[in-house]
Amino acid sequence: MKRADLYIRVSTDEQADKGYSQRDQEERLKRYCATNKITVGQVIYEDHSAKTFNRPQWMKLLSNLKKKSSKTDLVLFTKWDRFSRNAGDAYQMINTLNKLGIEPQAVEQPLDLSIPENKMMLAIYLAAPEVENDRRALNTFYGMRRARKEGRLMGKAPFGYINRSKEDGRKYIALKEPEASAMRWAFNEVSKGILAADQIRQKMNAQSPIKLSRSAFHVAIRNPLYCGKIFIAKFQDEEAHLVQGQHEPLVSEELFNKVQYVLSGNKRKERPNTKILSDVNLPLRGFLICSDCGRNLTGSASKGRTNRYYYYHCVSACGFRQKAEVANDIFEKGIHQLELNSGIKNVLKKLLLDNYKKFVQDPTIEKKRIAQEIDKLNARLSVARSKLLSETIDDEEYLDIKKECKEKIETLEEQLSKDGSDTKGFDINKTLDRALHSIVNIPKLYREGEIYTKRAVIGSIFPESLEFDGKSYRTARMNVIAKYIFQINNELALKRTGQTKINFICPV
């Protein structure tokens, strides 16, 4: 009597509705064995796709069949698509089983494979499910692509959004707090170009209940979905492009583009690379250049027996190397040269208030002047009209005067509409006090601030790189306000030659 192992496979819940449930297959296979007097050996249950034979239970069955102790003559299944949905793999597996002396057979689609013509029927049985799978996959692809072209996101909502359903069952994504606010904050921080993206991610994760991994965060800040766009990938002769999404954008398109610009590294060449992951012991890393070779200085730590020692050093072979502790101390002492005393602060405030009152707070003088100019032009136009009626001038001359006056009047009216903004509710004294307080306390702000604050202070004062020779700092350009404070505090007169180089030197 022949012995058969029964192979029962399902892959989806839908197959159970079509009569392919495990219990149903088992019942049909055992009935076939009873009718044909075949002994039932193993009963194998599988719940993997038949696209390949890389299925756990099948591999286990095949391993047992290869053993010498195996007495199996047949591997039975209900239909050939339970065995495989890939014709090429199926033929190879059939040959493998035949070499072991085992015959695979579908009880509801029986084929005698020793007859060559039956292999054509086997190809049909195997190809039909494969074609059905490919057609279903293609229809799904076209449907999802059509939905994306209409501005709908397919799949799970990204960080900051949540999947929702409308009353008619149509799905959409909506903003989810507090993740949306956290992501909006991250976009704004990246656009500044001060901190590295991963530093911003770490700060965001510290404030958000849901944490983003490094790779997920980098994918997110490059996803145009956050500015209201849906990406459509290239397909056949249709190029990749963006469409307007149906969801609410989390950031503006302008901010999103600015973030991409910063991430791509397209910043002004003279601007130091502030977007460097900075250790708290290396606040100047990315701002310094070597005084010997002019290349960028980087920073790193050396591990000693009991401690770690930090250094700024050149990336070239020139060998420049300086202790970070010394370099940081020199810079911190030097920045005290930018501290304003109270007397200068009061003078500066008075000058700023005088300028504000002259040009901003009381624009009535300028408005009156513009109005007088408009009246003069209207009067000139009226005189020209009277001369035209009295035939003192001809039509062509009048039209030239009219055109000239109209153009000037439109220009003046535009200036009049722009001049003099609404200053109600605006307290200039409080605003100046806040601004001057920050300027006066720059050294304290730097000394007590976190790494983010320190690098922001450095970047705002020194728009170009700092040249460091181990004892002093030198820069080609400073922030204009910081430059004048530096000169006032050091009792230096402005150079008439236009030279902008300043030695930022402090004693060691």
C-alpha distance (Angstrom), angle and dihedral (degrees) to the residues before:
residue distance angle dihedral
M1 . . .
K2 3.83 . .
R3 3.78 121.2 .
A4 3.82 122.1 -141.8
D5 3.81 135.0 -169.3
L6 3.78 112.9 -146.2
Y7 3.80 118.0 -135.6
I8 3.81 114.9 -160.1
R9 3.81 119.4 -177.6
V10 3.80 135.6 176.8
S11 3.79 127.3 167.0
T12 3.82 107.2 -179.2
D13 3.80 140.8 23.7
E14 3.80 88.4 -115.7
Q15 3.82 90.4 66.4
A16 3.79 89.9 59.5
D17 3.81 88.9 59.7
K18 3.82 89.8 52.7
G19 3.78 93.8 55.4
Y20 3.78 98.8 -93.5
S21 3.79 98.2 113.3
Q22 3.79 116.8 136.9
R23 3.82 94.7 -113.0
D24 3.78 91.8 49.3
Q25 3.82 93.3 49.5
E26 3.82 91.6 46.3
E27 3.80 91.5 51.3
R28 3.82 92.9 51.1
L29 3.80 94.1 46.1
K30 3.82 93.8 49.1
R31 3.79 90.8 47.4
Y32 3.82 89.3 52.9
C33 3.83 90.9 49.9
A34 3.80 92.3 48.8
T35 3.80 91.9 49.8
N36 3.81 93.3 48.4
K37 3.84 95.3 39.5
I38 3.82 94.5 -116.4
T39 3.80 120.3 155.0
V40 3.82 113.4 -125.1
G41 3.79 113.9 -130.1
Q42 3.79 122.4 171.0
V43 3.81 121.4 -0.1
I44 3.82 109.0 -148.3
Y45 3.81 120.9 -162.1
E46 3.81 118.1 -161.4
D47 3.82 131.1 -179.8
H48 3.82 101.1 -179.0
S49 3.79 132.5 105.4
A50 3.81 118.6 -88.6
K51 3.80 94.6 -137.2
T52 3.80 89.0 104.6
F53 3.81 137.2 8.4
N54 3.78 91.1 -118.8
R55 3.81 90.3 111.6
P56 3.83 122.4 135.0
Q57 3.80 99.0 -130.2
W58 3.81 95.0 40.0
M59 3.81 91.7 51.4
K60 3.79 88.9 49.8
L61 3.83 91.1 49.9
L62 3.81 92.3 47.9
S63 3.81 90.3 51.0
N64 3.81 90.6 53.8
L65 3.81 92.1 46.5
K66 3.82 90.8 55.7
K67 3.81 91.7 58.5
K68 3.79 117.7 100.9
S69 3.79 90.5 -128.8
S70 3.80 91.2 62.8
K71 3.83 113.3 113.8
T72 3.81 96.5 -178.5
D73 3.82 116.8 133.4
L74 3.80 100.2 173.8
V75 3.81 139.9 31.2
L76 3.79 106.6 -155.4
F77 3.80 130.1 -165.1
T78 3.79 132.7 162.5
K79 3.83 100.3 -113.0
W80 3.78 135.8 2.0
D81 3.82 92.3 -109.3
R82 3.83 87.0 62.9
F83 3.81 86.3 59.4
S84 3.83 97.9 44.5
R85 3.80 143.7 -27.2
N86 3.79 94.7 -156.4
A87 3.81 116.1 79.1
G88 3.81 97.0 -158.1
D89 3.82 94.3 50.2
A90 3.79 90.9 43.7
Y91 3.84 94.1 56.4
Q92 3.81 90.9 49.7
M93 3.79 92.8 49.5
I94 3.81 91.5 47.4
N95 3.81 89.7 53.9
T96 3.82 90.2 48.4
L97 3.81 91.6 52.3
N98 3.81 92.7 45.1
K99 3.81 90.2 54.6
L100 3.80 87.3 55.5
G101 3.81 89.8 51.6
I102 3.80 93.0 -109.3
E103 3.78 125.3 129.3
P104 3.84 120.3 -148.9
Q105 3.79 113.0 -148.6
A106 3.82 139.0 176.0
V107 3.80 108.6 -142.3
E108 3.83 94.0 -153.0
Q109 3.82 94.7 41.6
P110 3.80 102.7 35.3
L111 3.80 116.9 -173.8
D112 3.79 131.3 179.8
L113 3.79 98.8 -141.2
S114 3.80 91.8 -169.6
I115 3.82 85.1 76.4
P116 3.86 107.2 78.3
E117 3.83 94.1 -146.9
N118 3.81 90.8 59.7
K119 3.79 89.4 65.7
M120 3.81 87.3 70.9
M121 3.81 89.4 57.6
L122 3.81 89.4 46.9
A123 3.81 89.2 54.0
I124 3.80 90.1 53.2
Y125 3.82 92.7 47.8
L126 3.81 90.8 50.1
A127 3.80 98.2 39.0
A128 3.81 97.2 48.1
P129 3.86 94.8 66.0
E130 3.81 90.1 42.0
V131 3.80 91.0 53.0
E132 3.79 89.6 46.6
N133 3.81 90.7 52.1
D134 3.81 92.3 47.9
R135 3.80 92.5 48.1
R136 3.81 92.1 48.4
A137 3.81 90.6 48.6
L138 3.82 91.7 48.4
N139 3.81 92.4 49.0
T140 3.79 89.5 49.6
F141 3.82 90.7 49.3
Y142 3.81 93.1 50.3
G143 3.81 91.2 46.5
M144 3.80 93.1 50.7
R145 3.83 91.7 45.4
R146 3.81 90.6 50.8
A147 3.81 90.1 50.2
R148 3.83 91.2 50.6
K149 3.82 90.4 50.0
E150 3.80 87.4 55.7
G151 3.79 88.9 55.6
R152 3.79 100.2 -101.4
L153 3.80 123.1 136.3
M154 3.79 113.7 -130.1
G155 3.78 117.8 -149.6
K156 3.77 134.4 5.6
A157 3.80 118.1 -2.9
P158 3.84 114.6 -111.0
F159 3.80 124.8 -118.1
G160 3.81 109.2 -61.3
Y161 3.82 94.1 30.2
I162 3.81 134.8 76.9
N163 3.82 132.1 -153.9
R164 3.82 114.5 -109.7
S165 3.81 137.2 173.7
K166 3.80 128.4 -139.0
E167 3.80 123.8 -135.7
D168 3.80 90.6 -95.4
G169 3.81 90.6 54.2
R170 3.80 96.7 -105.1
K171 3.78 112.3 140.9
Y172 3.80 126.4 -131.5
I173 3.81 139.7 160.1
A174 3.81 126.1 -112.5
L175 3.79 134.2 -172.0
K176 3.79 114.7 -86.8
E177 3.78 122.6 -154.8
P178 2.99 139.3 -110.7
E179 3.82 89.2 13.9
A180 3.83 92.5 57.3
S181 3.81 92.5 55.2
A182 3.81 90.7 46.0
M183 3.81 91.6 52.2
R184 3.81 91.7 46.0
W185 3.80 89.3 52.4
A186 3.82 90.0 49.8
F187 3.82 92.1 53.3
N188 3.80 90.9 51.2
E189 3.81 92.0 49.1
V190 3.81 94.2 48.0
S191 3.82 90.4 50.0
K192 3.82 89.9 60.4
G193 3.81 90.6 62.7
I194 3.80 93.0 -145.0
L195 3.81 102.3 112.5
A196 3.79 130.1 37.1
A197 3.80 115.5 -102.6
D198 3.80 92.2 -112.2
Q199 3.80 91.8 53.8
I200 3.79 88.9 53.9
R201 3.81 90.1 47.9
Q202 3.80 91.1 53.5
K203 3.82 91.9 49.8
M204 3.81 90.2 47.7
N205 3.82 92.6 48.9
A206 3.81 89.7 51.8
Q207 3.82 89.3 60.8
S208 3.82 100.4 35.7
P209 3.83 126.6 76.3
I210 3.82 90.4 -141.7
K211 3.81 116.4 60.7
L212 3.80 124.6 -145.0
S213 3.78 121.7 -148.4
R214 3.79 119.5 -129.1
S215 3.80 94.7 -105.0
A216 3.82 93.4 44.2
F217 3.80 91.1 51.7
H218 3.81 93.4 50.5
V219 3.81 90.3 49.5
A220 3.81 90.5 48.5
I221 3.81 97.9 52.2
R222 3.81 89.4 51.4
N223 3.81 94.0 48.5
P224 3.86 110.6 108.0
L225 3.81 88.8 -155.0
Y226 3.82 88.1 85.5
C227 3.83 91.1 64.9
G228 3.81 92.3 47.3
K229 3.82 99.6 -92.3
I230 3.81 131.3 122.3
F231 3.81 119.0 -148.5
I232 3.82 116.9 -131.8
A233 3.80 111.9 -161.5
K234 3.81 123.6 -137.0
F235 3.80 113.6 -87.5
Q236 3.81 127.0 177.6
D237 3.84 107.1 -48.3
E238 3.82 93.9 -14.3
E239 3.80 113.9 99.9
A240 3.81 123.2 -137.0
H241 3.81 112.8 -92.4
L242 3.81 145.3 154.8
V243 3.80 127.4 -108.2
Q244 3.79 131.1 -166.7
G245 3.80 110.2 -94.3
Q246 3.79 126.8 -135.9
H247 3.81 92.3 -131.9
E248 3.80 128.4 89.3
P249 3.83 111.7 -93.4
L250 3.80 116.3 -121.3
V251 3.85 95.2 -153.2
S252 3.79 134.9 16.9
E253 3.79 120.5 -93.4
E254 3.82 89.1 -119.1
L255 3.82 91.9 56.5
F256 3.82 92.3 45.4
N257 3.82 91.5 52.1
K258 3.79 90.5 47.8
V259 3.82 89.9 53.7
Q260 3.82 91.0 51.1
Y261 3.80 89.0 49.6
V262 3.81 91.1 53.2
L263 3.82 93.5 44.9
S264 3.79 91.6 51.6
G265 3.81 89.9 55.9
N266 3.82 94.7 -120.4
K267 3.78 96.7 146.1
R268 3.78 130.9 134.6
K269 3.80 109.6 -68.9
E270 3.79 93.1 -131.1
R271 3.78 92.2 52.7
P272 3.82 111.7 97.7
N273 3.77 116.6 -118.3
T274 3.78 98.3 -99.7
K275 3.78 92.5 161.2
I276 3.80 91.6 86.5
L277 3.77 125.1 123.3
S278 3.80 100.1 -108.4
D279 3.75 130.1 -158.0
V280 3.78 115.3 -141.2
N281 3.81 87.2 -115.9
L282 3.83 92.6 54.2
P283 3.82 106.8 51.1
L284 3.83 92.3 149.6
R285 3.80 96.3 53.8
G286 3.81 108.8 125.3
F287 3.81 94.1 21.6
L288 3.81 98.8 72.9
I289 3.80 132.6 83.6
C290 3.81 127.0 -168.8
S291 3.81 116.2 -101.4
D292 3.81 90.0 -149.4
C293 3.81 103.3 51.9
G294 3.82 104.5 5.8
R295 3.80 95.1 -122.0
N296 3.77 125.7 131.5
L297 3.77 119.0 -82.4
T298 3.76 117.7 -134.9
G299 3.80 130.0 -168.4
S300 3.78 136.0 -130.8
A301 3.78 143.3 156.9
S302 3.79 130.2 -112.1
K303 3.77 118.6 -151.2
G304 3.78 115.4 -128.6
R305 3.77 129.4 -175.2
T306 3.77 95.1 -87.2
N307 3.80 105.9 7.8
R308 3.80 147.4 19.4
Y309 3.81 119.3 -104.6
Y310 3.79 120.7 -153.9
Y311 3.82 126.0 -146.7
Y312 3.80 140.2 179.3
H313 3.80 108.5 -140.6
C314 3.78 140.7 168.2
V315 3.79 121.0 -98.0
S316 3.81 91.3 -140.8
A317 3.81 129.8 69.8
C318 3.82 94.0 -97.3
G319 3.80 88.8 104.6
F320 3.82 99.8 -133.1
R321 3.80 109.8 160.4
Q322 3.80 130.4 162.6
K323 3.79 133.6 176.3
A324 3.79 109.9 -102.7
E325 3.80 91.2 -141.8
V326 3.84 90.8 59.4
A327 3.82 94.1 43.1
N328 3.81 92.2 48.3
D329 3.81 91.2 48.3
I330 3.83 92.4 50.5
F331 3.79 90.8 50.3
E332 3.81 93.8 46.6
K333 3.81 91.2 51.1
G334 3.78 91.1 46.3
I335 3.77 94.0 52.0
H336 3.82 88.4 62.9
Q337 3.82 85.6 74.8
L338 3.82 86.2 73.0
E339 3.81 93.5 59.6
L340 3.81 113.1 115.9
N341 3.80 120.6 -144.0
S342 3.80 119.2 -134.5
G343 3.83 93.7 -105.1
I344 3.79 93.9 57.4
K345 3.77 89.7 43.3
N346 3.83 91.6 57.0
V347 3.83 92.5 47.2
L348 3.79 91.2 48.5
K349 3.79 91.4 49.4
K350 3.82 91.4 50.9
L351 3.81 91.9 50.6
L352 3.80 92.0 49.1
L353 3.81 92.0 47.9
D354 3.82 91.5 50.1
N355 3.79 91.2 51.6
Y356 3.78 91.6 46.4
K357 3.80 92.7 51.8
K358 3.79 91.1 46.3
F359 3.79 99.7 48.6
V360 3.81 107.8 17.7
Q361 3.78 116.3 17.7
D362 3.84 97.2 50.8
P363 3.82 110.2 32.3
T364 3.83 94.4 155.6
I365 3.82 93.4 104.5
E366 3.79 93.0 56.6
K367 3.80 91.2 42.9
K368 3.80 90.4 52.3
R369 3.80 91.6 50.3
I370 3.81 92.3 51.0
A371 3.82 91.4 47.2
Q372 3.83 90.5 51.6
E373 3.81 90.8 51.5
I374 3.81 90.4 51.5
D375 3.84 90.9 49.6
K376 3.82 90.6 51.0
L377 3.80 91.7 51.7
N378 3.82 92.4 47.7
A379 3.82 89.3 49.6
R380 3.79 90.5 50.6
L381 3.79 90.2 50.4
S382 3.82 90.8 49.8
V383 3.82 91.3 51.5
A384 3.81 90.6 49.6
R385 3.80 90.1 51.2
S386 3.82 90.9 51.9
K387 3.81 90.9 49.9
L388 3.81 89.7 50.4
L389 3.81 91.3 53.6
S390 3.81 91.2 47.7
E391 3.82 88.4 48.2
T392 3.83 91.6 -121.2
I393 3.82 89.5 129.7
D394 3.80 129.6 25.8
D395 3.81 128.9 -117.8
E396 3.81 95.5 -98.8
E397 3.80 93.9 53.5
Y398 3.81 91.3 47.5
L399 3.80 92.4 51.0
D400 3.82 90.8 51.9
I401 3.82 91.2 51.8
K402 3.80 91.4 46.1
K403 3.80 93.4 50.3
E404 3.81 92.6 48.6
C405 3.82 93.5 48.2
K406 3.81 93.9 45.7
E407 3.81 92.9 52.3
K408 3.81 92.1 50.0
I409 3.81 92.4 45.8
E410 3.84 92.0 51.4
T411 3.81 90.8 49.9
L412 3.81 92.8 49.4
E413 3.81 92.8 45.8
E414 3.80 89.1 52.7
Q415 3.82 89.9 51.9
L416 3.78 90.0 47.5
S417 3.80 92.1 53.0
K418 3.80 91.9 49.8
D419 3.79 96.4 42.8
G420 3.78 120.5 93.5
S421 3.81 113.2 20.4
D422 3.77 121.9 -146.6
T423 3.79 107.5 -88.5
K424 3.80 99.0 176.9
G425 3.77 112.6 135.2
F426 3.80 91.8 14.8
D427 3.82 114.4 123.4
I428 3.81 107.6 -160.7
N429 3.81 92.6 -174.7
K430 3.80 94.0 58.0
T431 3.80 91.6 44.0
L432 3.79 92.6 51.6
D433 3.80 91.8 45.8
R434 3.81 91.1 54.4
A435 3.81 92.7 47.0
L436 3.81 94.6 46.1
H437 3.80 91.2 45.2
S438 3.82 89.3 58.8
I439 3.82 91.8 46.8
V440 3.80 93.7 47.8
N441 3.81 91.7 49.2
I442 3.82 98.6 46.9
P443 3.84 93.5 119.3
K444 3.81 91.9 49.0
L445 3.79 91.6 44.7
Y446 3.81 90.4 53.0
R447 3.81 95.2 42.9
E448 3.82 96.2 49.4
G449 3.80 99.3 31.6
E450 3.80 128.0 102.8
I451 3.80 121.4 -109.6
Y452 3.83 90.3 -88.4
T453 3.83 91.8 53.8
K454 3.80 93.4 45.4
R455 3.80 93.3 52.0
A456 3.80 91.1 45.6
V457 3.83 89.7 53.7
I458 3.83 92.0 48.3
G459 3.80 92.8 47.4
S460 3.83 94.0 48.2
I461 3.82 95.0 48.8
F462 3.82 98.1 40.0
P463 3.85 112.0 40.7
E464 3.83 88.9 175.2
S465 3.79 131.4 50.0
L466 3.81 122.3 -77.9
E467 3.80 117.9 -123.7
F468 3.80 110.4 -141.0
D469 3.82 123.7 -168.1
G470 3.80 98.2 176.4
K471 3.83 95.8 -92.6
S472 3.79 107.4 44.6
Y473 3.79 144.1 14.6
R474 3.78 125.6 -123.2
T475 3.79 128.3 -172.7
A476 3.79 133.6 -178.3
R477 3.78 93.5 -142.7
M478 3.79 139.1 17.7
N479 3.76 132.3 -170.8
V480 3.83 104.3 -78.0
I481 3.82 94.3 -120.7
A482 3.80 92.2 47.2
K483 3.81 89.2 47.7
Y484 3.82 93.6 57.0
I485 3.81 92.3 43.7
F486 3.82 88.7 51.8
Q487 3.81 91.2 50.6
I488 3.81 94.3 45.6
N489 3.81 93.0 49.4
N490 3.80 91.9 47.2
E491 3.85 92.3 43.2
L492 3.81 91.5 -122.1
A493 3.78 122.8 155.2
L494 3.78 120.7 -135.3
K495 3.79 112.5 -94.5
R496 3.79 113.9 -118.7
T497 3.78 93.5 -153.3
G498 3.78 91.7 74.8
Q499 3.80 92.7 -117.6
T500 3.80 110.4 155.7
K501 3.79 101.9 -175.4
I502 3.78 113.8 119.6
N503 3.78 128.6 -171.4
F504 3.78 108.7 -135.7
I505 3.79 95.8 -163.1
C506 3.79 131.4 166.1
P507 3.78 130.1 174.4
V508 3.77 115.3 -106.0
